[in-house]
Amino acid sequence: MRFAKRLDQVPPYLFAELERKIAEKHRAGVDVISLGIGDPDLPTPQVVVDALAEAARDPGTHQYPTNHGSDEFRQAGADFYRERFGVELDPASEIVPALGGKEAVGHIAMALLDPGDVCLSPDPGYPPYTSGPLFSGADVHYLPLRAESGFLPDLESIPTDVLARANLLFLDYPNNPTGAVVEPGYFERAVELARANDLVVVHDNAYSELCYDGYSAPSFLETPGAKDVGVEIFSLSKGWNMTGWRVGWVAGNAEVVERYRQLKTNLDSGMFEALQLAGVAALTEARDFPREMSEIYRRRRDLMADALQRIGLAGSSPRATPYIWLRVPEGHTSESFTELVLAEAGVVVSPGPSFGPSGEGFVRISLTVPDERLEEAARRIATSLRVEAGA
Ligand SMILES: Cc1ncc(COP(=O)(O)O)c(C=O)c1O
């Protein structure tokens, strides 16, 4: 058999590799604690589950949906954006369902990029910001995220010849994997850059509802002019513990929304109507649920950040996202530290370079396990470091 070369262009998907390692340890009888994957451990709100069950019993939901999405779903998304962000969206033309944010990232890249184009992707970044463009035949130009710049790409330092070929800029704040939040004025600069260089900005807002310490993440679409140059991807996955459900949307610039929808009419047949009704229930009846989740992650963040500090490790204390971006101890690479904690502590963390070369020197810790497992993980990491130090 011969397979398309595009699949060889991207490294094995990070989490597939992690899952393999976890399975190996499980087979060896190790009680593995996985802090590798950002998959919420707690259930979806009951009203959402009930709404799905009820909708699924109605044969009216059983046929092909449309890629436009139902009126109710688009209206609920638009209402949510107005109430939460003060952003007005025309439900008829400026919002369309996505089967999760990941699908949207990949397909928007396909809808916008031709071979020879450049996609500007954060490094470290969510892996589909690289694979989506590569599958489209485009080149990826990494925008390094450095601690000293608040993990925000330096938009002024992108070479002119790269900008001339670039057609798409991915941004995501609150950020995966660094947990960084956007600085005031940054989105404005992104809009200016896009205007000056005919770029489309795709802001991925997967984590806006998981914020701590009084912080409330903005939408990119709040930025004046944002709708002229881009779209935002929103997902119910993280805020409402709905990763398995695949419910989200793309909103903003009507032309981009329409092109994305057109592409999808050739590839998928839209979101199950019953899921759209469950999504409406999440946005209306479980509107405050992400706030409850945020309180749980805040507690876990404090617990882990304190434990890491006691061990002498320099972890971030993020104001949003369920991720701690941890600098590995002196003498370690991301890979050697990941190997150490897996081998000696049975703890899985994500090595920074799996998110791009600038992730070297870091690992990502996901707070999506119960408190007592986090405490246990911290204890075991401390022991493995003491063992390594010969203490
Ligand atoms: C930055 C970012 N965007 C999008 C997603 C995808 O979320 P989903 O496809 O579940 O909506 C993730 C998941 O981890 C993410 O980290």
The ligand as a Gaussian input file, in Angstrom:
#p B3LYP/6-31G(d) Opt

LIG

0 1
 C       -5.934000      25.624000      22.169000
 C       -6.928000      24.538000      21.923000
 N       -7.815000      24.697000      20.953000
 C       -8.734000      23.753000      20.684000
 C       -8.776000      22.590000      21.407000
 C       -9.743000      21.543000      20.988000
 O      -10.828000      21.461000      21.717000
 P      -12.129000      20.719000      21.150000
 O      -11.796000      20.168000      19.802000
 O      -12.415000      19.659000      22.125000
 O      -13.145000      21.791000      21.072000
 C       -7.868000      22.377000      22.432000
 C       -7.889000      21.124000      23.176000
 O       -7.060000      20.802000      23.962000
 C       -6.919000      23.384000      22.702000
 O       -6.008000      23.224000      23.650000

